[in-house]
Amino acid sequence: MTPWTVRQVAYLAAVITIADRTTLLDLYYLGSPGHIATCVLETSDGLALVDSGPTTTIARLEKGVAAFGATLEDVRLLLVTHIHLDHSGAAGVLAKRLPRLKVHVHEQGAKHLIDPEKLLRSATMIYGDEMERLWGEVLPVPDDQLRVLTGGERLDLGGRVVRVAYTPGHARHHVAYYDEQSGIAFTGDVLGEQPFGSTMAIPVTPPPDIDVEEMLASADRILEWRPERLFVTHFGPVADPTGYASEHAERLLDWSGRVRDSLSQPGTDEDRAAAVADAIMPEITALLPPKAADYIPRETLLGNWVGLARYWRKRDSA
């Protein structure tokens, strides 16, 4: 099955089996397909989710799980790639509803799931009055429901072996997972996103933790698993891991260089970010299939500039 076929099916049905006992759920974020995917792994001890999405998508998550004869109560494990609200915002709500749920997260992210106050304060500075509409309720995860990771673990999930790698670069607390049964590596955001209906690799570099060198090293760490496919949260399976990672690295370095050059240009940061975004947007649009460009809003490119500018200013002042 080609990546395009996977996306066609996901668009129509929101649920697609991508490997044996491995199911993609399109969470239809804000009512639109192709923005946030979660993956359900079936194990002998219940269902495992790789990233939960935000609380605003729990109803869609529940419907997706029901589509293959299960309920949310069958979900026993949540594998968090990182704690950004689009990836794990629903973790606390799910933990409250599902007292047997065990949430796996990197040690640097665990404290923010236990006490999300700082995370919410930072997010509110960005999203303001839109917090509730975009993300919904964010609750703490009880300490006894957390399983803290450092990287390098070999998890036995009901007879299904999943490996963990520490993969910073997008976030200090980012991890990736490799499912030995399916040959799929789950990469969160450290290898960017693949706009719905395309195979293009788009870097995701918002503040505050972006580190280009670490991101490239994390990509190499993922490829050391020799995965058959990747699974990016935004959005879905990647059929050519090596080619995709190479494209991501090339685009990341190109955009990073443009941002660094822009820092010496006159004007405000808003002017500099706008100039870089306005140069990049038509280049992306020319390479994407029709409608796929809608999945790369200009605001994302502006946020990418801010993250990379912070990276260069910090590095150049060291």
C-alpha positions in Angstrom: 0.0 0.0 0.0 1.4 3.4 -1.0 1.5 6.4 1.4 -1.1 8.1 -0.8 -3.4 5.1 -0.5 -3.0 5.2 3.3 -4.0 8.9 3.3 -7.0 8.4 1.0 -8.3 5.7 3.3 -7.5 7.7 6.4 -9.4 10.7 4.9 -12.5 8.6 4.2 -12.6 6.3 7.2 -10.3 8.0 9.9 -9.1 4.4 10.8 -6.7 2.3 8.8 -4.6 -0.8 9.6 -1.1 0.0 8.7 0.5 -3.2 9.9 -0.5 -6.3 11.8 -2.3 -5.2 15.0 -1.2 -1.6 14.3 -3.9 1.0 13.5 -3.7 4.7 12.6 -6.5 6.9 14.0 -7.0 10.3 12.4 -8.2 12.4 15.3 -9.8 15.0 13.1 -8.4 17.9 15.0 -10.8 20.8 15.0 -13.0 18.8 12.7 -10.4 18.5 9.9 -8.6 15.4 8.6 -4.9 14.9 8.4 -3.6 17.1 11.2 -3.0 14.8 14.2 -2.7 11.0 14.1 -2.4 8.6 17.0 -1.4 4.9 16.5 -3.0 2.0 18.4 -0.8 -1.0 19.1 -2.7 -4.2 20.1 -1.0 -6.2 22.8 -1.9 -9.2 25.0 -2.2 -6.7 27.9 -4.5 -4.3 26.2 -4.1 -1.4 23.8 -1.2 1.0 23.7 -1.4 4.5 22.2 1.5 6.4 20.7 0.6 10.0 21.6 -2.9 10.8 22.7 -3.6 14.1 21.0 -5.2 16.9 22.9 -8.4 16.6 25.0 -10.4 18.2 22.3 -10.0 15.0 20.2 -10.9 12.4 22.9 -14.4 11.9 21.4 -12.8 11.1 18.0 -10.2 8.8 19.8 -13.0 6.9 21.4 -14.9 6.5 18.1 -11.7 5.3 16.4 -11.0 2.7 19.1 -14.6 1.5 18.9 -14.2 1.0 15.1 -12.2 -2.1 15.7 -14.3 -3.5 18.6 -12.6 -2.0 21.6 -13.3 0.8 24.1 -11.2 3.4 25.8 -11.2 1.1 28.9 -9.1 -1.3 26.8 -6.3 1.3 26.6 -3.7 0.4 29.2 -0.6 2.2 27.9 0.2 5.6 26.5 3.6 6.2 24.9 4.3 9.9 24.9 6.9 11.2 22.4 6.8 14.7 24.1 4.5 16.8 26.2 3.4 19.5 23.8 -0.4 19.7 23.9 -1.0 18.5 20.4 0.8 15.2 21.3 -0.1 14.5 25.0 -2.6 17.2 26.1 -5.2 14.5 26.9 -2.9 12.4 29.0 -4.2 13.7 32.4 -7.9 13.4 31.4 -7.3 9.9 30.1 -5.4 8.9 33.3 -8.3 10.2 35.4 -10.8 8.2 33.4 -8.6 5.1 33.1 -7.0 4.4 36.5 -5.1 1.4 35.1 -3.5 3.5 32.3 0.3 3.7 32.5 1.8 6.8 30.8 5.4 6.5 29.5 7.3 9.8 29.2 10.9 11.0 29.3 12.2 12.0 32.7 12.5 15.7 31.7 8.8 15.7 30.7 7.4 13.8 33.6 7.3 16.7 36.0 5.2 18.7 33.6 2.7 15.9 33.3 2.5 15.6 37.1 2.1 19.4 37.4 1.2 21.0 34.1 0.9 24.6 35.5 4.2 25.8 33.8 3.3 24.1 30.5 -0.2 25.7 30.6 1.2 29.2 31.5 3.6 29.0 28.5 1.0 27.8 26.1 -1.5 30.5 27.3 1.1 33.2 26.4 1.0 31.9 22.8 -2.7 30.9 22.4 -4.5 33.2 24.9 -8.2 32.9 24.8 -8.0 30.1 22.2 -6.6 27.6 24.7 -9.9 25.9 25.5 -11.0 25.7 21.9 -7.7 24.3 20.7 -6.7 22.0 23.5 -9.5 21.5 26.0 -8.9 20.5 29.6 -5.4 19.6 30.8 -5.2 17.7 34.0 -2.2 16.3 35.9 -1.2 12.7 35.5 -0.9 11.0 38.9 2.6 10.0 39.8 1.7 6.4 40.3 0.5 6.2 36.7 3.7 7.4 35.2 6.5 5.3 33.8 9.7 7.4 33.5 12.0 6.9 30.6 15.6 8.0 30.0 16.2 6.4 26.5 17.7 3.0 25.7 14.8 1.1 27.3 13.4 -2.1 25.8 9.8 -2.2 26.8 7.8 -5.5 26.8 4.3 -4.4 26.1 2.3 -7.6 26.5 4.7 -9.5 24.4 5.3 -6.7 22.0 8.8 -5.3 22.2 9.1 -1.5 21.8 12.5 0.2 22.0 13.0 3.8 23.2 15.6 6.4 22.1 16.2 9.8 23.6 15.8 12.1 20.7 16.2 15.8 21.6 16.3 18.7 19.1 12.6 19.5 18.9 12.2 19.3 22.7 14.6 18.5 25.5 12.3 15.7 26.7 11.6 14.1 23.3 11.8 10.4 22.8 11.1 8.1 19.8 9.8 4.5 19.8 10.5 1.6 17.6 8.0 -1.3 17.4 9.9 -4.4 16.5 6.8 -6.3 15.4 5.8 -3.8 12.7 9.2 -2.3 11.9 7.7 1.2 12.5 9.6 4.0 14.3 7.4 6.6 15.9 9.1 9.9 15.6 6.8 12.6 17.1 8.1 15.9 15.8 11.9 15.4 15.8 11.7 14.4 12.1 9.2 17.1 11.3 5.8 16.6 9.7 4.6 15.2 6.4 1.7 17.3 5.1 -1.5 15.4 4.5 -1.6 14.0 1.0 2.1 14.4 0.4 5.5 12.8 1.1 7.3 16.1 1.8 9.4 16.5 5.0 8.7 19.8 6.8 10.8 20.8 9.8 8.9 21.8 12.9 11.1 24.2 15.0 9.0 26.3 17.5 10.7 27.7 20.6 12.0 27.2 23.2 14.1 23.9 22.9 15.2 23.8 19.2 18.7 22.6 18.6 19.6 21.8 15.0 22.6 19.7 15.8 20.7 17.6 18.3 17.8 17.2 15.8 20.2 15.8 13.2 21.8 13.5 15.7 18.4 12.2 16.8 17.5 11.4 13.2 20.6 9.3 12.9 19.7 7.6 16.1 16.3 6.7 14.7 17.8 5.4 11.5 20.1 3.1 13.4 17.0 1.0 14.1 16.7 0.5 10.3 13.0 1.0 10.5 10.8 -0.2 7.6 8.6 2.9 8.0 8.3 6.0 10.1 5.1 7.3 11.7 5.0 11.0 12.2 2.2 12.5 14.3 1.5 15.1 11.6 0.7 13.0 9.6 1.0 9.2 9.3 3.3 6.6 7.8 6.4 7.4 5.8 7.4 4.8 3.3 11.0 5.8 2.8 12.7 6.5 6.1 16.1 7.2 4.8 15.0 9.4 1.9 12.5 11.3 4.2 15.2 11.9 6.9 17.6 13.1 4.2 15.1 15.6 2.9 14.2 16.8 6.4 17.9 17.4 7.2 18.5 19.3 3.9 15.4 21.5 4.5 16.2 22.0 8.2 19.8 23.2 7.4 18.5 25.4 4.6 15.9 27.1 6.7 18.2 27.4 9.7 20.8 29.2 7.5 18.2 31.6 6.2 17.0 32.4 9.7 20.6 33.0 10.8 21.2 35.3 7.9 18.0 37.2 8.6 19.2 38.2 12.1 21.6 40.7 10.6 18.9 42.3 8.5 17.3 45.6 9.5 13.9 45.8 11.1 12.1 44.0 13.9 12.0 40.3 14.5 8.4 40.4 13.2 9.8 41.8 9.9 12.6 39.2 9.7 10.2 36.3 10.4 7.7 37.6 7.9 10.4 38.0 5.2 11.7 34.4 5.7 8.2 32.9 5.8 7.1 34.8 2.7 10.2 33.5 0.8 9.6 29.8 2.0 5.9 29.6 1.5 5.8 29.7 -2.4 8.7 27.3 -2.5 6.7 24.8 -0.4 3.5 25.4 -2.3 5.2 24.7 -5.6 6.3 21.2 -4.4 3.1 20.1 -2.7 0.0 18.5 -4.3 -3.1 20.6 -4.5 -4.7 21.4 -1.1 -1.7 19.9 0.8 -0.3 23.4 1.2 -3.3 24.2 3.4 -1.6 22.0 6.0 1.3 24.4 6.3 -0.2 27.7 7.6 2.0 30.8 7.5 1.8 30.9 11.3 3.8 27.7 11.5 6.6 29.2 9.4 6.6 32.2 11.7 6.9 30.0 14.7 9.7 28.1 13.1 11.6 31.3 12.6 11.3 32.2 16.3 12.6 28.8 17.4 15.6 28.9 15.0 16.3 32.5 15.8 16.5 31.6 19.5 18.8 28.7 18.7 21.2 30.9 16.7 21.2 33.7 19.2 21.9 31.4 22.1 24.6 29.6 20.2 26.3 32.7 18.7 26.4 34.3 22.1 28.0 31.3 23.9 
